[in-house]
Amino acid sequence: MSPVLAGADRAAALASLSGWVERDDGSSLFREFVFRDFAEAFAFMTQVALAAERLEHHPDWTNRWNRVEITLSTHESGGLTERDIALAHEIDRAAL
């Protein structure tokens, strides 16, 4: 089980991300991505799925045509961990 991020470690990890917002009293991260069309959104989701498999950490997400909403949290730890931060960075790279 990964430890929940706290204190300076949490602040530094969150500062390394752009566009993500804390939700659920800080126990999760959320971001919405908007693409030109469904095909572009689906291609993005495919890249994220491959990264998630590689990291063995999977997002909660929804897709509506050109929009993908992603929530990250390490459920077994009860909050945000380094696993969430690492996946958020991978997701951001896939969105470029």
N, CA, C and O atoms as a GROMACS GRO file, in nm:
protein
  384
    1MET      N    1   0.084  -0.118   0.000
    1MET     CA    2   0.000   0.000   0.000
    1MET      C    3   0.089   0.125   0.000
    1MET      O    4   0.187   0.133   0.074
    2SER      N    5   0.054   0.220  -0.084
    2SER     CA    6   0.128   0.346  -0.093
    2SER      C    7   0.081   0.441   0.017
    2SER      O    8  -0.038   0.451   0.044
    3PRO      N    9   0.176   0.512   0.080
    3PRO     CA   10   0.136   0.608   0.184
    3PRO      C   11   0.069   0.732   0.123
    3PRO      O   12   0.107   0.777   0.015
    4VAL      N   13  -0.029   0.787   0.193
    4VAL     CA   14  -0.095   0.910   0.151
    4VAL      C   15   0.005   1.025   0.162
    4VAL      O   16   0.080   1.034   0.259
    5LEU      N   17   0.005   1.112   0.061
    5LEU     CA   18   0.094   1.227   0.062
    5LEU      C   19   0.046   1.329   0.165
    5LEU      O   20  -0.073   1.355   0.178
    6ALA      N   21   0.141   1.385   0.238
    6ALA     CA   22   0.108   1.484   0.341
    6ALA      C   23   0.218   1.589   0.348
    6ALA      O   24   0.330   1.568   0.301
    7GLY      N   25   0.185   1.702   0.405
    7GLY     CA   26   0.283   1.806   0.433
    7GLY      C   27   0.354   1.858   0.310
    7GLY      O   28   0.292   1.881   0.205
    8ALA      N   29   0.486   1.878   0.323
    8ALA     CA   30   0.567   1.934   0.216
    8ALA      C   31   0.569   1.842   0.094
    8ALA      O   32   0.574   1.890  -0.020
    9ASP      N   33   0.566   1.711   0.115
    9ASP     CA   34   0.565   1.618   0.002
    9ASP      C   35   0.438   1.637  -0.081
    9ASP      O   36   0.443   1.638  -0.204
   10ARG      N   37   0.327   1.653  -0.015
   10ARG     CA   38   0.199   1.674  -0.084
   10ARG      C   39   0.201   1.806  -0.160
   10ARG      O   40   0.163   1.812  -0.276
   11ALA      N   41   0.246   1.912  -0.094
   11ALA     CA   42   0.251   2.044  -0.156
   11ALA      C   43   0.339   2.043  -0.280
   11ALA      O   44   0.302   2.100  -0.383
   12ALA      N   45   0.454   1.980  -0.271
   12ALA     CA   46   0.545   1.974  -0.386
   12ALA      C   47   0.484   1.892  -0.500
   12ALA      O   48   0.496   1.930  -0.616
   13ALA      N   49   0.421   1.782  -0.466
   13ALA     CA   50   0.360   1.698  -0.569
   13ALA      C   51   0.249   1.773  -0.641
   13ALA      O   52   0.242   1.768  -0.764
   14LEU      N   53   0.163   1.842  -0.567
   14LEU     CA   54   0.053   1.916  -0.628
   14LEU      C   55   0.104   2.034  -0.709
   14LEU      O   56   0.046   2.068  -0.812
   15ALA      N   57   0.212   2.096  -0.664
   15ALA     CA   58   0.269   2.210  -0.736
   15ALA      C   59   0.329   2.166  -0.870
   15ALA      O   60   0.344   2.248  -0.960
   16SER      N   61   0.362   2.038  -0.883
   16SER     CA   62   0.422   1.989  -1.007
   16SER      C   63   0.317   1.964  -1.116
   16SER      O   64   0.352   1.931  -1.229
   17LEU      N   65   0.188   1.978  -1.081
   17LEU     CA   66   0.079   1.953  -1.176
   17LEU      C   67   0.012   2.084  -1.216
   17LEU      O   68   0.009   2.180  -1.139
   18SER      N   69  -0.042   2.085  -1.336
   18SER     CA   70  -0.115   2.202  -1.383
   18SER      C   71  -0.251   2.157  -1.435
   18SER      O   72  -0.262   2.060  -1.510
   19GLY      N   73  -0.355   2.229  -1.394
   19GLY     CA   74  -0.488   2.198  -1.444
   19GLY      C   75  -0.567   2.098  -1.361
   19GLY      O   76  -0.686   2.080  -1.384
   20TRP      N   77  -0.504   2.035  -1.265
   20TRP     CA   78  -0.571   1.938  -1.179
   20TRP      C   79  -0.624   2.011  -1.056
   20TRP      O   80  -0.558   2.102  -1.005
   21VAL      N   81  -0.742   1.972  -1.008
   21VAL     CA   82  -0.798   2.031  -0.887
   21VAL      C   83  -0.826   1.921  -0.785
   21VAL      O   84  -0.861   1.808  -0.820
   22GLU      N   85  -0.809   1.956  -0.659
   22GLU     CA   86  -0.838   1.861  -0.552
   22GLU      C   87  -0.989   1.854  -0.531
   22GLU      O   88  -1.060   1.955  -0.541
   23ARG      N   89  -1.035   1.734  -0.502
   23ARG     CA   90  -1.177   1.711  -0.473
   23ARG      C   91  -1.189   1.617  -0.354
   23ARG      O   92  -1.089   1.563  -0.305
   24ASP      N   93  -1.311   1.599  -0.308
   24ASP     CA   94  -1.340   1.505  -0.199
   24ASP      C   95  -1.253   1.534  -0.078
   24ASP      O   96  -1.188   1.445  -0.023
   25ASP      N   97  -1.253   1.661  -0.036
   25ASP     CA   98  -1.172   1.703   0.079
   25ASP      C   99  -1.024   1.671   0.062
   25ASP      O  100  -0.955   1.639   0.158
   26GLY      N  101  -0.976   1.680  -0.062
   26GLY     CA  102  -0.834   1.659  -0.089
   26GLY      C  103  -0.793   1.514  -0.107
   26GLY      O  104  -0.674   1.485  -0.117
   27SER      N  105  -0.889   1.424  -0.111
   27SER     CA  106  -0.852   1.282  -0.126
   27SER      C  107  -0.846   1.236  -0.271
   27SER      O  108  -0.812   1.121  -0.299
   28SER      N  109  -0.879   1.328  -0.365
   28SER     CA  110  -0.870   1.291  -0.507
   28SER      C  111  -0.833   1.414  -0.589
   28SER      O  112  -0.845   1.528  -0.545
   29LEU      N  113  -0.788   1.385  -0.711
   29LEU     CA  114  -0.758   1.489  -0.809
   29LEU      C  115  -0.854   1.475  -0.925
   29LEU      O  116  -0.894   1.363  -0.959
   30PHE      N  117  -0.892   1.587  -0.986
   30PHE     CA  118  -0.986   1.585  -1.099
   30PHE      C  119  -0.935   1.677  -1.208
   30PHE      O  120  -0.877   1.783  -1.182
   31ARG      N  121  -0.959   1.633  -1.333
   31ARG     CA  122  -0.930   1.719  -1.448
   31ARG      C  123  -1.020   1.680  -1.563
   31ARG      O  124  -1.047   1.562  -1.586
   32GLU      N  125  -1.066   1.780  -1.635
   32GLU     CA  126  -1.145   1.757  -1.757
   32GLU      C  127  -1.060   1.792  -1.878
   32GLU      O  128  -0.992   1.895  -1.880
   33PHE      N  129  -1.064   1.707  -1.978
   33PHE     CA  130  -0.993   1.729  -2.103
   33PHE      C  131  -1.097   1.741  -2.214
   33PHE      O  132  -1.193   1.664  -2.219
   34VAL      N  133  -1.078   1.839  -2.303
   34VAL     CA  134  -1.170   1.860  -2.414
   34VAL      C  135  -1.090   1.849  -2.543
   34VAL      O  136  -0.984   1.910  -2.559
   35PHE      N  137  -1.143   1.769  -2.636
   35PHE     CA  138  -1.076   1.744  -2.763
   35PHE      C  139  -1.165   1.791  -2.878
   35PHE      O  140  -1.279   1.832  -2.857
   36ARG      N  141  -1.112   1.786  -2.999
   36ARG     CA  142  -1.187   1.831  -3.116
   36ARG      C  143  -1.307   1.742  -3.145
   36ARG      O  144  -1.412   1.791  -3.189
   37ASP      N  145  -1.292   1.610  -3.121
   37ASP     CA  146  -1.401   1.518  -3.155
   37ASP      C  147  -1.384   1.388  -3.075
   37ASP      O  148  -1.290   1.373  -2.996
   38PHE      N  149  -1.477   1.297  -3.098
   38PHE     CA  150  -1.475   1.170  -3.026
   38PHE      C  151  -1.349   1.089  -3.055
   38PHE      O  152  -1.291   1.031  -2.964
   39ALA      N  153  -1.307   1.086  -3.180
   39ALA     CA  154  -1.189   1.006  -3.216
   39ALA      C  155  -1.065   1.054  -3.142
   39ALA      O  156  -0.985   0.973  -3.095
   40GLU      N  157  -1.048   1.184  -3.130
   40GLU     CA  158  -0.933   1.238  -3.058
   40GLU      C  159  -0.942   1.205  -2.908
   40GLU      O  160  -0.842   1.170  -2.846
   41ALA      N  161  -1.060   1.215  -2.852
   41ALA     CA  162  -1.080   1.180  -2.712
   41ALA      C  163  -1.051   1.032  -2.689
   41ALA      O  164  -0.987   0.995  -2.590
   42PHE      N  165  -1.098   0.948  -2.779
   42PHE     CA  166  -1.077   0.805  -2.765
   42PHE      C  167  -0.929   0.768  -2.779
   42PHE      O  168  -0.880   0.681  -2.708
   43ALA      N  169  -0.859   0.834  -2.870
   43ALA     CA  170  -0.714   0.810  -2.886
   43ALA      C  171  -0.641   0.847  -2.757
   43ALA      O  172  -0.550   0.775  -2.714
   44PHE      N  173  -0.680   0.958  -2.696
   44PHE     CA  174  -0.623   0.999  -2.569
   44PHE      C  175  -0.648   0.894  -2.462
   44PHE      O  176  -0.557   0.856  -2.388
   45MET      N  177  -0.772   0.846  -2.454
   45MET     CA  178  -0.806   0.745  -2.354
   45MET      C  179  -0.724   0.617  -2.374
   45MET      O  180  -0.687   0.551  -2.277
   46THR      N  181  -0.698   0.582  -2.498
   46THR     CA  182  -0.616   0.464  -2.526
   46THR      C  183  -0.475   0.483  -2.472
   46THR      O  184  -0.418   0.392  -2.412
   47GLN      N  185  -0.418   0.600  -2.494
   47GLN     CA  186  -0.284   0.628  -2.442
   47GLN      C  187  -0.283   0.624  -2.290
   47GLN      O  188  -0.190   0.570  -2.230
   48VAL      N  189  -0.386   0.680  -2.227
   48VAL     CA  190  -0.395   0.679  -2.081
   48VAL      C  191  -0.409   0.536  -2.030
   48VAL      O  192  -0.349   0.499  -1.929
   49ALA      N  193  -0.490   0.455  -2.099
   49ALA     CA  194  -0.509   0.315  -2.058
   49ALA      C  195  -0.377   0.240  -2.060
   49ALA      O  196  -0.349   0.161  -1.969
   50LEU      N  197  -0.296   0.262  -2.161
   50LEU     CA  198  -0.166   0.194  -2.169
   50LEU      C  199  -0.073   0.240  -2.056
   50LEU      O  200  -0.004   0.158  -1.996
   51ALA      N  201  -0.073   0.370  -2.027
   51ALA     CA  202   0.008   0.421  -1.916
   51ALA      C  203  -0.040   0.365  -1.784
   51ALA      O  204   0.040   0.329  -1.698
   52ALA      N  205  -0.171   0.358  -1.766
   52ALA     CA  206  -0.228   0.306  -1.642
   52ALA      C  207  -0.190   0.159  -1.622
   52ALA      O  208  -0.159   0.118  -1.510
   53GLU      N  209  -0.193   0.083  -1.727
   53GLU     CA  210  -0.152  -0.058  -1.718
   53GLU      C  211  -0.005  -0.068  -1.679
   53GLU      O  212   0.033  -0.150  -1.594
   54ARG      N  213   0.077   0.015  -1.742
   54ARG     CA  214   0.221   0.015  -1.713
   54ARG      C  215   0.248   0.050  -1.567
   54ARG      O  216   0.336  -0.009  -1.504
   55LEU      N  217   0.172   0.146  -1.514
   55LEU     CA  218   0.191   0.190  -1.376
   55LEU      C  219   0.111   0.106  -1.276
   55LEU      O  220   0.127   0.122  -1.155
   56GLU      N  221   0.026   0.019  -1.326
   56GLU     CA  222  -0.062  -0.063  -1.243
   56GLU      C  223  -0.145   0.025  -1.148
   56GLU      O  224  -0.159  -0.003  -1.029
   57HIS      N  225  -0.199   0.131  -1.207
   57HIS     CA  226  -0.283   0.225  -1.131
   57HIS      C  227  -0.383   0.282  -1.229
   57HIS      O  228  -0.344   0.338  -1.331
   58HIS      N  229  -0.511   0.269  -1.201
   58HIS     CA  230  -0.613   0.300  -1.299
   58HIS      C  231  -0.703   0.414  -1.255
   58HIS      O  232  -0.741   0.422  -1.138
   59PRO      N  233  -0.736   0.503  -1.348
   59PRO     CA  234  -0.820   0.618  -1.315
   59PRO      C  235  -0.968   0.582  -1.312
   59PRO      O  236  -1.010   0.481  -1.369
   60ASP      N  237  -1.045   0.666  -1.246
   60ASP     CA  238  -1.190   0.668  -1.262
   60ASP      C  239  -1.215   0.774  -1.369
   60ASP      O  240  -1.167   0.887  -1.357
   61TRP      N  241  -1.290   0.739  -1.472
   61TRP     CA  242  -1.310   0.836  -1.579
   61TRP      C  243  -1.445   0.818  -1.647
   61TRP      O  244  -1.509   0.714  -1.639
   62THR      N  245  -1.484   0.926  -1.715
   62THR     CA  246  -1.603   0.922  -1.800
   62THR      C  247  -1.568   0.990  -1.931
   62THR      O  248  -1.479   1.075  -1.939
   63ASN      N  249  -1.640   0.950  -2.035
   63ASN     CA  250  -1.622   1.008  -2.168
   63ASN      C  251  -1.758   1.043  -2.223
   63ASN      O  252  -1.848   0.960  -2.227
   64ARG      N  253  -1.772   1.167  -2.267
   64ARG     CA  254  -1.891   1.213  -2.339
   64ARG      C  255  -1.842   1.282  -2.464
   64ARG      O  256  -1.790   1.394  -2.458
   65TRP      N  257  -1.858   1.218  -2.575
   65TRP     CA  258  -1.816   1.261  -2.708
   65TRP      C  259  -1.673   1.314  -2.706
   65TRP      O  260  -1.580   1.234  -2.717
   66ASN      N  261  -1.650   1.444  -2.694
   66ASN     CA  262  -1.514   1.499  -2.702
   66ASN      C  263  -1.456   1.534  -2.566
   66ASN      O  264  -1.350   1.597  -2.558
   67ARG      N  265  -1.524   1.494  -2.459
   67ARG     CA  266  -1.480   1.528  -2.323
   67ARG      C  267  -1.444   1.401  -2.246
   67ARG      O  268  -1.512   1.299  -2.253
   68VAL      N  269  -1.334   1.412  -2.172
   68VAL     CA  270  -1.291   1.304  -2.084
   68VAL      C  271  -1.268   1.365  -1.946
   68VAL      O  272  -1.188   1.457  -1.931
   69GLU      N  273  -1.339   1.315  -1.846
   69GLU     CA  274  -1.322   1.359  -1.708
   69GLU      C  275  -1.251   1.249  -1.632
   69GLU      O  276  -1.292   1.133  -1.635
   70ILE      N  277  -1.144   1.286  -1.562
   70ILE     CA  278  -1.062   1.188  -1.491
   70ILE      C  279  -1.051   1.225  -1.344
   70ILE      O  280  -1.024   1.340  -1.310
   71THR      N  281  -1.071   1.126  -1.259
   71THR     CA  282  -1.050   1.140  -1.115
   71THR      C  283  -0.944   1.039  -1.073
   71THR      O  284  -0.952   0.922  -1.109
   72LEU      N  285  -0.847   1.085  -0.997
   72LEU     CA  286  -0.740   0.999  -0.947
   72LEU      C  287  -0.742   0.995  -0.795
   72LEU      O  288  -0.756   1.098  -0.729
   73SER      N  289  -0.730   0.876  -0.740
   73SER     CA  290  -0.719   0.856  -0.597
   73SER      C  291  -0.670   0.713  -0.576
   73SER      O  292  -0.705   0.623  -0.652
   74THR      N  293  -0.591   0.693  -0.474
   74THR     CA  294  -0.548   0.556  -0.441
   74THR      C  295  -0.644   0.505  -0.335
   74THR      O  296  -0.627   0.530  -0.216
   75HIS      N  297  -0.745   0.432  -0.380
   75HIS     CA  298  -0.855   0.392  -0.293
   75HIS      C  299  -0.809   0.310  -0.173
   75HIS      O  300  -0.856   0.332  -0.061
   76GLU      N  301  -0.716   0.217  -0.195
   76GLU     CA  302  -0.673   0.133  -0.082
   76GLU      C  303  -0.594   0.211   0.023
   76GLU      O  304  -0.583   0.168   0.138
   77SER      N  305  -0.540   0.327  -0.016
   77SER     CA  306  -0.467   0.411   0.080
   77SER      C  307  -0.558   0.519   0.140
   77SER      O  308  -0.525   0.578   0.242
   78GLY      N  309  -0.670   0.543   0.076
   78GLY     CA  310  -0.763   0.643   0.127
   78GLY      C  311  -0.730   0.785   0.092
   78GLY      O  312  -0.771   0.877   0.162
   79GLY      N  313  -0.656   0.807  -0.017
   79GLY     CA  314  -0.623   0.944  -0.056
   79GLY      C  315  -0.522   0.949  -0.167
   79GLY      O  316  -0.502   0.851  -0.240
   80LEU      N  317  -0.458   1.063  -0.181
   80LEU     CA  318  -0.359   1.086  -0.286
   80LEU      C  319  -0.224   1.028  -0.248
   80LEU      O  320  -0.176   1.047  -0.136
   81THR      N  321  -0.164   0.959  -0.343
   81THR     CA  322  -0.031   0.902  -0.323
   81THR      C  323   0.056   0.937  -0.443
   81THR      O  324   0.010   0.997  -0.540
   82GLU      N  325   0.181   0.899  -0.436
   82GLU     CA  326   0.273   0.919  -0.548
   82GLU      C  327   0.222   0.850  -0.674
   82GLU      O  328   0.251   0.895  -0.785
   83ARG      N  329   0.147   0.742  -0.658
   83ARG     CA  330   0.091   0.672  -0.774
   83ARG      C  331  -0.002   0.764  -0.853
   83ARG      O  332  -0.002   0.762  -0.976
   84ASP      N  333  -0.081   0.842  -0.783
   84ASP     CA  334  -0.173   0.935  -0.848
   84ASP      C  335  -0.097   1.046  -0.920
   84ASP      O  336  -0.131   1.084  -1.032
   85ILE      N  337   0.005   1.096  -0.856
   85ILE     CA  338   0.086   1.203  -0.916
   85ILE      C  339   0.156   1.152  -1.041
   85ILE      O  340   0.158   1.220  -1.144
   86ALA      N  341   0.214   1.033  -1.033
   86ALA     CA  342   0.282   0.975  -1.149
   86ALA      C  343   0.185   0.956  -1.265
   86ALA      O  344   0.219   0.986  -1.380
   87LEU      N  345   0.065   0.906  -1.236
   87LEU     CA  346  -0.032   0.885  -1.343
   87LEU      C  347  -0.081   1.019  -1.398
   87LEU      O  348  -0.102   1.031  -1.519
   88ALA      N  349  -0.099   1.119  -1.314
   88ALA     CA  350  -0.139   1.252  -1.362
   88ALA      C  351  -0.037   1.308  -1.460
   88ALA      O  352  -0.074   1.367  -1.561
   89HIS      N  353   0.092   1.289  -1.432
   89HIS     CA  354   0.196   1.336  -1.524
   89HIS      C  355   0.188   1.260  -1.657
   89HIS      O  356   0.202   1.321  -1.764
   90GLU      N  357   0.165   1.131  -1.652
   90GLU     CA  358   0.150   1.052  -1.775
   90GLU      C  359   0.028   1.098  -1.854
   90GLU      O  360   0.033   1.108  -1.977
   91ILE      N  361  -0.080   1.126  -1.785
   91ILE     CA  362  -0.202   1.173  -1.850
   91ILE      C  363  -0.177   1.308  -1.917
   91ILE      O  364  -0.220   1.330  -2.030
   92ASP      N  365  -0.108   1.397  -1.849
   92ASP     CA  366  -0.077   1.526  -1.907
   92ASP      C  367   0.008   1.512  -2.032
   92ASP      O  368  -0.014   1.585  -2.130
   93ARG      N  369   0.103   1.422  -2.032
   93ARG     CA  370   0.185   1.400  -2.152
   93ARG      C  371   0.100   1.346  -2.266
   93ARG      O  372   0.121   1.383  -2.382
   94ALA      N  373   0.006   1.259  -2.236
   94ALA     CA  374  -0.081   1.202  -2.340
   94ALA      C  375  -0.172   1.309  -2.402
   94ALA      O  376  -0.213   1.297  -2.517
   95ALA      N  377  -0.203   1.412  -2.325
   95ALA     CA  378  -0.294   1.518  -2.372
   95ALA      C  379  -0.227   1.617  -2.466
   95ALA      O  380  -0.296   1.697  -2.531
   96LEU      N  381  -0.098   1.613  -2.475
   96LEU     CA  382  -0.027   1.711  -2.560
   96LEU      C  383  -0.054   1.688  -2.707
   96LEU      O  384  -0.002   1.762  -2.792
   0.00000   0.00000   0.00000
